[in-house]
Amino acid sequence: MKHFFVSFDENIRPYDAYILGWRIGAYYGDRYQLVFGVHEDTDNIHIHFVFNSVSFVDGHKYSGDYHDLASLKHYVNLVCSEYFDSKQS
Protein backbone atom coordinates (compact mmCIF):
# COMPACT_ATOMS: atom_id res chain seq x y z
CA MET A 1 0.00 0.00 0.00
CA LYS A 2 1.03 3.57 -0.67
CA HIS A 3 -0.18 6.54 1.33
CA PHE A 4 -0.30 10.25 0.62
CA PHE A 5 -2.37 13.14 1.88
CA VAL A 6 -3.52 16.54 0.71
CA SER A 7 -4.06 19.38 3.17
CA PHE A 8 -5.44 22.83 2.53
CA ASP A 9 -4.26 26.29 3.63
CA GLU A 10 -7.58 27.99 3.08
CA ASN A 11 -10.84 27.26 4.81
CA ILE A 12 -12.51 24.43 3.00
CA ARG A 13 -15.81 22.77 3.70
CA PRO A 14 -15.80 19.00 4.31
CA TYR A 15 -18.08 18.54 1.29
CA ASP A 16 -15.60 20.34 -0.98
CA ALA A 17 -12.77 18.16 0.35
CA TYR A 18 -14.89 15.08 -0.36
CA ILE A 19 -15.48 16.16 -3.98
CA LEU A 20 -11.78 16.93 -4.39
CA GLY A 21 -10.97 13.49 -2.95
CA TRP A 22 -12.84 11.85 -5.81
CA ARG A 23 -11.15 14.05 -8.40
CA ILE A 24 -7.65 13.63 -6.97
CA GLY A 25 -8.17 9.90 -6.51
CA ALA A 26 -8.72 9.58 -10.25
CA TYR A 27 -4.98 10.12 -10.73
CA TYR A 28 -4.27 6.55 -9.62
CA GLY A 29 -7.80 5.12 -9.65
CA ASP A 30 -7.69 3.89 -13.22
CA ARG A 31 -4.89 1.43 -12.39
CA TYR A 32 -4.89 0.89 -8.62
CA GLN A 33 -7.52 0.22 -5.99
CA LEU A 34 -7.75 3.42 -3.96
CA VAL A 35 -9.61 4.68 -0.90
CA PHE A 36 -9.64 8.10 0.70
CA GLY A 37 -10.92 9.68 3.88
CA VAL A 38 -11.59 13.30 4.75
CA HIS A 39 -10.39 14.37 8.20
CA GLU A 40 -12.42 17.17 9.66
CA ASP A 41 -11.53 16.54 13.30
CA THR A 42 -8.26 18.53 13.22
CA ASP A 43 -7.33 22.20 12.87
CA ASN A 44 -7.16 21.84 9.11
CA ILE A 45 -9.28 19.65 6.90
CA HIS A 46 -7.20 17.20 4.90
CA ILE A 47 -7.61 14.06 2.81
CA HIS A 48 -5.71 10.79 3.27
CA PHE A 49 -5.34 8.51 0.25
CA VAL A 50 -4.22 4.88 0.31
CA PHE A 51 -3.82 2.77 -2.78
CA ASN A 52 -2.86 -0.82 -3.52
CA SER A 53 0.65 -0.80 -4.97
CA VAL A 54 -0.18 -3.68 -7.32
CA SER A 55 -2.16 -2.68 -10.41
CA PHE A 56 -5.48 -4.42 -10.97
CA VAL A 57 -5.02 -3.74 -14.70
CA ASP A 58 -1.76 -5.57 -15.38
CA GLY A 59 -0.45 -6.82 -12.02
CA HIS A 60 2.62 -4.61 -12.15
CA LYS A 61 3.88 -3.09 -8.91
CA TYR A 62 3.82 0.68 -8.55
CA SER A 63 7.32 2.02 -9.00
CA GLY A 64 6.75 5.68 -8.21
CA ASP A 65 9.73 7.97 -8.27
CA TYR A 66 10.46 11.67 -7.94
CA HIS A 67 8.93 12.41 -11.36
CA ASP A 68 5.68 10.65 -10.43
CA LEU A 69 5.49 12.61 -7.18
CA ALA A 70 6.09 15.88 -9.05
CA SER A 71 3.40 14.92 -11.57
CA LEU A 72 0.96 14.08 -8.76
CA LYS A 73 1.61 17.45 -7.07
CA HIS A 74 1.02 19.24 -10.36
CA TYR A 75 -2.21 17.30 -10.89
CA VAL A 76 -3.45 18.07 -7.36
CA ASN A 77 -2.72 21.77 -7.78
CA LEU A 78 -4.50 21.83 -11.13
CA VAL A 79 -7.57 20.00 -9.82
CA CYS A 80 -7.82 22.26 -6.78
CA SER A 81 -7.34 25.44 -8.83
CA GLU A 82 -10.00 24.44 -11.32
CA TYR A 83 -12.41 23.44 -8.55
CA PHE A 84 -12.06 26.65 -6.55
CA ASP A 85 -12.07 28.85 -9.67
CA SER A 86 -15.34 27.24 -10.81
CA LYS A 87 -16.93 27.87 -7.40
CA GLN A 88 -16.14 31.60 -7.62
CA SER A 89 -17.77 31.97 -11.03
N, C-alpha and C positions, 0 to 999 in steps of 0.2 A: 504494500500500500504506500501511496505517496500522499503527503499532506501539504496544503498551503492555505493561507488565509488572506482575506482582503479586509482592510479596515478603512474607515472614512474619517477625514478631518472635519468635514462639515456635518451639521445636524442632518440626519437622514431618518426617515420613518422606517420602522421595521418592514412595512409592506414594500417600500422601495428597495430595501436590501434583499428581500425575498425575490422580487422580480429580477434584480441584478444577478442574484445567485443562479437563476435559470439561464440567463444570458451568458454569464461568465462560464458556467459549467459546460456550455456547448463547445468550448475550446477543446476539451478532451472527451466530451461525451459521445462523439461519433466513433470512438475507438476503444474507450475504456469505461467500465462501470464506474459511476461517480455518484456520490451523495454530498449534500451540503447542509449546513445548519446555520441559522442566523442567531447570533448571540445578542440579546437585548438586555441582559442582566448585568452589564458592566458600564463603565463610564462612556465608552464609545461602542456603538453598534458595529459589529464586524461579522464576516461570514467565514466559516471553516469549510474547506473542501477536502475530501478524501477520495482517491480513486485507486482502483485495482491496477497494479503496475503490469499486468499481463493483458494484452489486447484481446477482446472477445472477437475481433474481426479476423486476425491472423495468428494469434497465439504468441506474438513476439513480445518480449519484455520491453517496457519503457526504458529508454536510455537517454533521458533528458540531460542536457548539458547547459552551459552558460547561454548559448544562443537560444535554446528553447525557453529558458527563464526570461531572457530579454524579450522574446517574442510574446510570451504570456503577459508580461508587464505592459507591453505596448497594446495588446488586445484589451486588457482590463481597462487601461486608461481610455481607449477609444470607446468601448462599450459604455463606460460611466459618463464620458463627455456627451455622447449622443443621447443617453437617457436623460441627463439633467438638462441639456439644451432643449430637448423636445418638451419637457415639463414646463419650461419658461415661456414657450411659444403660445 
